Amino acid sequence: MYRVIGIDSRQYGPISAEQLRAWLAEHRLNAQSLVQSEGSSDWKPLGSFAEFADALKTTSPPPPLAGSPPRPDVDAMAAEILARDYEVHIGSCLSRGWDLVARHFWLVVGASFVLGLIQGAVGLLAGVCMGGLYFLLLKLIRGQPAQFSDAFAGFSMAFLQLFLAGLVSGILLSIGLLFCLVPGIYLGVAWVFALPLVIDRNLDFWPAMELSRKIVTRHWWLFLGFVLVNFLVMLLGLAVCIVGVFIAQSVVLAALAYAYEDIFGCPVREAQPHV
């Protein structure tokens, strides 16, 4: 028997191995899903269980990320998510983010380091660089094959929209912080999912920013706490050494990517239970 962590970050089970395989085949779980076997206190990625290796190999991959799929109806997506509401657990997101980075350390931290150098040299490319990192992280979270070049997808798949998202949000945030601190803080938190929405859902920059704002505003104080915790993680990374900054950044972005996946990853799956 097993217990699993569902896409809503809640614990389910005990369930049998047969049921777990069925959920895996239906894409309700993937190789990154956390599973606890009976008699054990440790949570491990499903991909680390040898008894499910055959099921993981035969499971067809989930739909690809942004690029080829048509752009979704932003208003309909917002209405659907707000109607069912959502939950984000900061501790769970950070824990899963840390686990993901630990399992793909050189890939994720290496990509973060290289893109950090590019961003440091050309600050205007911040949105493009961060969008590429989200693309890489989301592929890993969804159990899709990922490689170092995926981190640079922002330069080929959605360069203009990611560039505009970074530029416009940066300008508006600066204006908000300059003339009145509160609007700047509000928007800085509310636009936290703009970049992954551009790269993952093939949205233009402004609809992505608006969709992020509408969804985050429902639980804005929770996300303010999320941002503050991530800031503390970055400070800890800075206190360790320069390399620690890139490790901390990788964990923070992975945590946000998990939060994004919990909210936007399965936008219209009413027939599927939260497992």
ChimeraX attribute file (.defattr): number of C-alpha atoms within 10 A of each C-alpha:
attribute: neighborCount
match mode: 1-to-1
recipient: residues
	/A:1	14
	/A:2	17
	/A:3	18
	/A:4	24
	/A:5	19
	/A:6	18
	/A:7	22
	/A:8	16
	/A:9	22
	/A:10	14
	/A:11	16
	/A:12	14
	/A:13	14
	/A:14	14
	/A:15	14
	/A:16	12
	/A:17	14
	/A:18	11
	/A:19	12
	/A:20	24
	/A:21	18
	/A:22	14
	/A:23	16
	/A:24	22
	/A:25	17
	/A:26	14
	/A:27	16
	/A:28	18
	/A:29	24
	/A:30	22
	/A:31	22
	/A:32	19
	/A:33	22
	/A:34	22
	/A:35	25
	/A:36	21
	/A:37	17
	/A:38	12
	/A:39	8
	/A:40	8
	/A:41	8
	/A:42	10
	/A:43	14
	/A:44	17
	/A:45	18
	/A:46	22
	/A:47	18
	/A:48	13
	/A:49	13
	/A:50	10
	/A:51	11
	/A:52	17
	/A:53	13
	/A:54	10
	/A:55	17
	/A:56	20
	/A:57	9
	/A:58	10
	/A:59	14
	/A:60	13
	/A:61	15
	/A:62	13
	/A:63	9
	/A:64	12
	/A:65	16
	/A:66	19
	/A:67	17
	/A:68	10
	/A:69	12
	/A:70	10
	/A:71	14
	/A:72	11
	/A:73	10
	/A:74	15
	/A:75	12
	/A:76	12
	/A:77	16
	/A:78	18
	/A:79	14
	/A:80	14
	/A:81	17
	/A:82	15
	/A:83	9
	/A:84	9
	/A:85	12
	/A:86	14
	/A:87	14
	/A:88	21
	/A:89	16
	/A:90	21
	/A:91	13
	/A:92	16
	/A:93	24
	/A:94	23
	/A:95	14
	/A:96	24
	/A:97	23
	/A:98	20
	/A:99	19
	/A:100	22
	/A:101	23
	/A:102	16
	/A:103	11
	/A:104	13
	/A:105	15
	/A:106	14
	/A:107	18
	/A:108	26
	/A:109	23
	/A:110	17
	/A:111	24
	/A:112	24
	/A:113	19
	/A:114	15
	/A:115	21
	/A:116	18
	/A:117	13
	/A:118	15
	/A:119	17
	/A:120	12
	/A:121	11
	/A:122	10
	/A:123	14
	/A:124	16
	/A:125	22
	/A:126	21
	/A:127	27
	/A:128	29
	/A:129	30
	/A:130	24
	/A:131	32
	/A:132	30
	/A:133	29
	/A:134	27
	/A:135	27
	/A:136	26
	/A:137	29
	/A:138	22
	/A:139	18
	/A:140	20
	/A:141	21
	/A:142	22
	/A:143	18
	/A:144	20
	/A:145	10
	/A:146	16
	/A:147	13
	/A:148	14
	/A:149	11
	/A:150	18
	/A:151	26
	/A:152	21
	/A:153	21
	/A:154	26
	/A:155	16
	/A:156	12
	/A:157	20
	/A:158	22
	/A:159	21
	/A:160	16
	/A:161	23
	/A:162	30
	/A:163	22
	/A:164	18
	/A:165	26
	/A:166	23
	/A:167	18
	/A:168	16
	/A:169	20
	/A:170	16
	/A:171	12
	/A:172	15
	/A:173	19
	/A:174	15
	/A:175	14
	/A:176	18
	/A:177	17
	/A:178	11
	/A:179	10
	/A:180	11
	/A:181	13
	/A:182	11
	/A:183	15
	/A:184	18
	/A:185	14
	/A:186	18
	/A:187	20
	/A:188	20
	/A:189	22
	/A:190	24
	/A:191	22
	/A:192	18
	/A:193	23
	/A:194	26
	/A:195	31
	/A:196	29
	/A:197	25
	/A:198	28
	/A:199	29
	/A:200	24
	/A:201	21
	/A:202	21
	/A:203	26
	/A:204	20
	/A:205	25
	/A:206	16
	/A:207	17
	/A:208	24
	/A:209	23
	/A:210	18
	/A:211	23
	/A:212	24
	/A:213	22
	/A:214	19
	/A:215	22
	/A:216	22
	/A:217	17
	/A:218	14
	/A:219	15
	/A:220	16
	/A:221	13
	/A:222	17
	/A:223	21
	/A:224	17
	/A:225	13
	/A:226	23
	/A:227	18
	/A:228	13
	/A:229	16
	/A:230	21
	/A:231	15
	/A:232	14
	/A:233	20
	/A:234	20
	/A:235	14
	/A:236	14
	/A:237	18
	/A:238	17
	/A:239	11
	/A:240	11
	/A:241	11
	/A:242	10
	/A:243	12
	/A:244	18
	/A:245	21
	/A:246	22
	/A:247	25
	/A:248	25
	/A:249	22
	/A:250	28
	/A:251	27
	/A:252	25
	/A:253	22
	/A:254	29
	/A:255	27
	/A:256	26
	/A:257	25
	/A:258	29
	/A:259	27
	/A:260	20
	/A:261	18
	/A:262	20
	/A:263	20
	/A:264	21
	/A:265	17
	/A:266	14
	/A:267	15
	/A:268	12
	/A:269	9
	/A:270	10
	/A:271	6
	/A:272	12
	/A:273	10
	/A:274	16
	/A:275	20
